[in-house]
Amino acid sequence: MSLLWLVWRALIAITLMLGYYVLGITLGGGLIYLSYYLFSFDDIFLRGLFYVCSCAGTVICSRYRAGTDSMPPVRGSSQRSSRGYLKP
């Protein structure tokens, strides 16, 4: 294996990871902006769509924050995870 191959693989991994976050934040932010736009209408259907878009956008954006659940488990740890399973 050459050094160039390892660097190329690392760049692809970083690019895919950043693209995933950009896609999610753009989708969540777009839904929140759409709900802000729909708030000004008086139609009952659009008012319901406002609640759907604001809830979906908030859930998507809140899942992209860095937290303790997004950290990889420590090897040899016997602490239970948030799902109740033992970490490997």
Secondary structure, 3 states (H helix, E strand, C coil): CCHHHHHHHHHHHHHHHHHHHHHHHHHHHHHHHHHHHHCCCCCHHHHHHHHHHHHHHHHHHHCCCCCHHHCCCCCCCCCECCCCCECC
